[in-house]
C-alpha cells in the first residue's frame, strides 16, 4: 500500500526568498486600553443568562422528560 504525503497544512512553512533565520508569526492585535463602550452589568447578566439557557436548556428538557423518552412512541 503506497504511503500518502502529509496534507499541506502539516508541512513546515517555507521562508520567503531572501529571508534567513526563524519565521515570524503575525501577532494578535490585543489592546491594553479600556473598552470604547464598556459593557454594563445588565448586559453581562443578560449574556450570561442566554449562554446558560443555550447550553443547559436542551439537556434539562431531556432530563425532565426522560421517562417519556424511555417509554418510546411505539
C-alpha positions in Angstrom: 0.0 0.0 0.0 1.6 3.3 -1.0 2.2 5.9 1.6 0.4 9.2 1.1 2.2 12.5 1.6 1.0 14.6 4.6 -1.6 17.3 4.0 -0.1 20.8 3.1 -1.1 22.3 6.5 1.1 19.9 8.3 4.2 20.6 6.2 6.7 23.1 7.6 6.3 26.7 6.4 8.8 27.9 3.8 10.6 31.2 4.3 10.1 33.8 1.6 13.0 34.3 -0.8 15.9 36.2 0.8 14.7 35.7 4.4 17.0 33.9 6.7 16.5 32.8 10.3 13.3 32.0 12.2 10.0 32.7 10.7 8.0 35.5 12.4 4.3 34.8 13.1 1.7 37.5 12.9 0.8 38.9 16.3 -2.7 39.4 17.5 -3.9 42.9 17.9 -4.5 42.9 21.7 -5.0 46.3 23.3 -4.4 47.1 27.0 -6.7 50.2 26.8 -10.1 50.2 28.3 -13.0 49.3 26.1 -14.5 52.1 24.0 -18.1 51.2 25.0 -17.9 49.4 28.4 -20.4 46.5 28.9 -22.9 47.3 31.7 -23.7 44.8 34.5 -27.2 44.3 33.0 -25.7 43.4 29.6 -23.3 41.0 31.1 -26.1 39.3 33.2 -28.2 39.0 30.0 -25.4 37.5 28.0 -24.6 35.0 30.9 -28.3 34.1 31.1 -28.6 33.5 27.3 -25.4 31.4 27.4 -26.7 29.2 30.3 -30.1 28.7 28.7 -28.5 27.8 25.4 -26.2 25.2 26.8 -28.3 23.9 29.7 -31.8 24.2 28.3 -31.9 21.2 25.9 -30.2 18.8 28.3 -32.6 20.0 31.1 -35.6 19.4 28.8 -34.4 15.9 28.0 -33.8 15.0 31.7 -37.2 16.5 32.7 -38.9 14.3 30.1 -36.6 11.2 30.5 -39.5 8.8 31.4 -41.4 9.6 28.2 -38.2 9.1 26.2 -37.7 5.7 27.8 -41.2 4.5 27.0 -40.9 5.5 23.4 -43.6 6.3 20.9 -44.3 2.7 19.8 
